[in-house]
C-alpha cells in the first residue's frame, strides 16, 4: 500500500469502527481530442498513476459519512435527505443521488478519500472522485452496473449537483482505462477501442502551471453554448454533426451568419476531430514525432480559436517547442490554467523539467510542478 492509501486507511481507522474496503480511482490524461467529447468527436484519453484513494464500509444505518482528507472536512447526511450542497460535497452527493434515481438499494456507509491529483490541473480530479465512489458503491452494494454504466452515471452526476455540463471522456477513462493503452473513444455512440501507446524511449511529462481554473465558473459552459449555437446554423444547411463529410466547406459557407466566437469554436472542433483521427493512424505506425506536431496544432487551436488558454500555458508550450527535442506539447483539460502535457525523450526529461521550471519562474514568479506519468488501469479494488 502506498503512502497516500495508507494515510487514507489510517484516517478511516481513527474515525470509524467499521472495516473498509480500499479502492484506487485514477486521474486521466488526454493525448489529443480536447473539447470535442461534447461535440460528437473522438478523444484519446488514458488513466494515469495519480488519483484518489477511497476507504469505504457499509455502516448498517441510513446515514452516509464522508471525510475529505485533503481538505480535513467532515460531512454527514441521511440518505433520504441527499440534496445539492456546495464544493466537493456536490460531487459525492450527486453520485449517491444517481444511484437513488436508479432505485438502487444503497444503504448507509462511512467513507474517507484523498489523493495526489492537483485540483484544477486538468487531470480530472472530479471524475476520479465520482468514479471511485460510484465503483465502490456498485461493488459493495451489488447494484449490478458495468463500467460503462458507471461512467454514464458519473457524467449525469457531474451535470446534476455540480452543474458542469461535461462530456463523457473523463469518466470513461477513469473507469475503463487499461495499463499501457490509450482509449479511442467515439463520443457520439459511446464506443471505444484500445490502442497500445508505443512511447519507445519517450515519456509523458506534465507541467502544472499552478494557475487554477474552475470549469464551474461558466467558461466551459459558454464554449459548449457557442458550439450548440453554431450547430443550429449548420443544421439549416443539412449538417447533423461536426463529423459530417464536407462540414468544413459548409462552415465557411455559413460563416457570415455566425458571431466570430461561434465560428472560431466550430472551426476548432472540426479541425480537432480530424486531428484525432489522424493521430490514431500515426500511433499505429509508431510515428511519435508526427503525432507530436498534431499536439502543437491542437494547442494553437485551443489558444487562438477556442480561447481557453492563458499566458502561462502558452509560455509552457512555446518553451517546449523551442527545445527542438520535445516531440509534442499542448494544454490539457478545460483550460484557463492547469497543465501542459509533453512527450519528451526519457533521457532529456530531467533536463526539460529543470529548464522549463527555471524559465517559467523567471517569467511568472510561480514555481511549477512536474510529473512523469505512467498509464494505469481504471478504478480498481485494492
N, C-alpha and C positions, 0 to 999 in steps of 0.2 A: 504494500500500500504506500503510495507516495505521500509527501508531507501534507499536501492540501487535503487529500482524502482522510488522512489520519487526524488532522485538525477538525474536520467536519464530524468525524466519528466521535472524537473526544468531546466536542461541544454538545453532541446529541446525548452522550452518556451523562454529562453534567446536568442536563435539564430534564430528561425524560426517563421514565422507568421501563419503557418498552424496549424491545430488541430490534434494531433497524436492519434493513437491507440496504446495501450501498450500490449506487449507480454512478456511471460517468456519462455526461452528456456533452458532446464536443461542440466547439465553435466551428465556423466554416470559413474557407476562402472561396473566392470565385475567380477563376483564372481569366475568364472573358465572358461577356454577355451581361453587362451591367445595366440595370434599369430596363430590362426587356422582359422580365418574368411576368410582369403585369400587362405586357403588350403582345401576347401570343408568340413570344420569342423562344429562343433556345439559350440555355445557360450551361456553364461548365464548372460547377462547384465541386468541392470535396470537403469532407470532415477533417479536422485537424486535431493535434495532440494537446490543444489547450481547450478548456471547457469548464463546466460546472460539475461539482460533485454533490450528490444527494445522499442523505441518510433518512430513510422513511420507514415508519412502522404503523400498522393499524393500532388504534388505541381502545377499541371496544366501546367508544362513545359516539355521539353525533357532533363532536367538536373537532375542528381542524386547527392545529397549532403550527405556526411557522416561526422559524428563526433564520433570518438572513445574516449569515456570519460576516459577510463583507461589510455590512452596514451596522452590525451589532443591534439589530432591531427585531423585536418580537411582535407577533400578531396572531390573535385567535378569534375564531368566529364559528357559530353554529352552521352546519351545512345548510339548514333551511333558511338561513339569513344571508347567504352569499350574494353579494351585490357589488357594483362598481365602487372602487376606492381610489387611492392615489398611489403614484410612484410604482415601486416594484410589486406592491400588493396586487395591482391590477393584472399583472402578467400571470401570477399563480392562481388568483381567484377566477380569472376568466377561463383558465384551463379546467378548473373544477366545475365551473358553470357549464362548460360544453358537455362534460360527462352527464351532468344533471339533465340538460336539454335532450340528450340521447336516451334518457331514462335508464342509465347505467347505475348499478347498485353500488355507489360509493359510500363508504362509512367514514367515521372519524379517523384521523391519523395525526401523527407527530412527524414533523419534517424540519430538517436542518439542511441548508445548502450554502455553498460558497465555491469560488473558483478562481481561475487565473486568466480570464479574458478581460482585458481592459475595457471598461464601459465606454461606449461611443467610439470604439476603434474600427468598426466596420467588420469585425469578425463574428458579429451576430450573437451577442450575449443574450438578447431577448429570446431567440429561438432555442438557445441552449437551456435557458431557464424553463421555457414552456415544454420543450421536448423531453427533458429529463423528468419533469413532474408527470407528464402525460404517460410516458413509457412506464414509469414506476407504478402509477395508479392502475394502469391496464394490467400490469404484471401481478400486483398484489391483490387486486380485487377481481381478477379473472374476467375482465369485461369483453374479451374476445375480439379486440380490434387488431388489425395488422398494421405494419409500419406505415404504409401509405395512408390508411385511415387516420392514424395518429398525426401524420404530417398535415393532413387537411383539417383535422380538429384544431391543431395548434395555429394554423393560419386563421381559422374562424375566431379563435380566442384572441389573437392579436388585433383583428378587426373590431372585436366587440368592446371589452372594457378599456383597453389602451387607446382604441380609436386610431390605429395605424393601419392604413389600407394597403398592406404589403402583398407582394406576390407569394408564390409557394416555395421559391428556391431555398430560403434559409432553413425552413422546417424540413424540407425534403433531404437536404444534405445532412442535417443533424441526425435524422432518423435512418436514412438509407445509405450513408457513407460506407465505403469499403477501403481497407488499408491498401495504399499504393495505387489507388484508382481514382479517376475523376468520373463524374456523372454527367453525361449529356442528357439534359432534361428538356423535353418538349413541353413547354408550359401551357400550350393550348390544349393538349389532350392529356396532360399529366402522365406521360410515359417516359421511361428512361432506358439508357444503355450505359454500360460501364466501359471505360477505356483505360488501359494502363497509362500511367504518366511516366514516360521514359526520360527521367532527368539526366541520366548518364553524365555524371561529373558536375552537374549543376545542383543548386539547392534553392529553396524558396525562402526569401528574406522579407520580413515585414518590418517596415519602419513606421512607428507610431508617432505622428506629428505632435501628439499631446494637445492638439486643438480639439475641443469637444464639440460634438454635434448632437442634436436631438431630432430624430425623424418625426416625433410627435409635435414638433414646433410648427408644422404645417407646410414646410417647404417640399417635403416628399409628396404630400397630397396635392400640392399645386402642380408639380410636374405631371402627376398622374392625370389631373384635370385637363392640362394642356394637351396631352396625348388623346384623351377622350374627345376633346373639342375638335382636334384635327381629324380624328377618325369619323366624326359626324359629317364633316365636309367631304372627306374622301368617299364616304358611303354614297353620297349623291352622284358620284362618278362610277358607282358599281363596285367599289372596293369593300371587301368584308373583313380584311385582316391586314396588319402590317407585313404579313408574309406573302401576300398575293403577288403573283408574277407580274412584272411590269409596274409595280407600285411606285418606283422612283420617278418614272415618267408621269404618272398620274399626279404625284405630289407636286411636281413642277407646274403642271397644268392648273393646279388648284392654288398655287402659291399666292395669287393676288387676293384670294378670298380669306386668307388666314392672317392673323396677327403674326408679327415676326417671331415672337417667342414660341407660338404654337407651331409654326413652320419649322423652326430650328429643332424643336423637340422631336417632331415627326421625322425629320431628316436624320437625326442621330439614331433613332430607333431602327429605321430601315437599314442604315449602314451597319449598325451593330449586329443585327440579325445575320446579315451577310458575312460579317467578320467571324462570328461564332461558327457558322457552318464551315467556313474556310479553315478555321483553327483546328477543327477535328481532323480534317484531311491532313493537315501538317503534322499533327501528333502521330497519325498513322504511319507517316514516313520518317518520324523522329527528327523533324526539322525545327528545333527549338529556336533558332535564330529568326527564321521567318515568322514563327509563332510570336516571338517577342516583338517584332515590328508591328504586328496587329495590336498588341497590348499598348504600345506607344500611340497608335492611331486611335484606340479607344479612349485613352486619356485626353487626347486633343479634342475629341468629340464631347466628352463629358465636361471639359473645361469651357470650350468655346460655344458649343451648340446647346447642350443640356444645362449648362451653367450651374453645376453642382460642385465645382472645385473651389479652391481658395488659394491665396498666395503661397501658403505653406506647402500645400500638396503640389502645386505647380513647380515650386522650387525643388522638392524632393525628386520629382520625375525628371526635371531638366538636368539635375545633377547626375542622376543615373545614366541618362542618355549621353552626357558629356564624358563619361568614363571610357566609352568605347568597348567595355567588356561586359556590362550588364545587358543581357540579351533582351529583356523587356521589363517595362515598369509602367504602372498606372495607379491612380487612386482606386481604392476598392471599397465597396459598400455604398451607403446612401449619399455620402459626400459631405461637404462643409466641414471637413476635418476627418479625423480617423487616420487610417494607414495608407501607405503605398505598398503595393506588392511587387516584388522584384525577383527576376530569375537571374541568379548570379553564379558564376563558376565557384565550386566549393573552395578551391584554393585561394580565391580572392574575396571570400565572404568577410573574413575578419578585417581585411584592408578596407573594403567597401563600407562596412559598418562604422569603422573608426573615422574614415574620411568624411562620410556624409554627416555624421554626428557633429564633427568639428565645424563643418561649413554651415550646418543648419543653426547651431548655437550662435555662431558669429553673426548670422543674418537676423535671427529672430529672438535671441536670448532665451531660447527654450531648449532644454536637453531632451532629445527624442529617446524613445525606447526602441530596441531592435530585438527581433525574434527570428531564429531559424526554425522553420516549422516542418513537421512531418505529417503525411497524410494518414489518417486514422480511420477506424471503424465508426459507425454511427452509435447512437446511445446503446449502452450495454450494462447489464448487471455485473457487478464486480465480484 
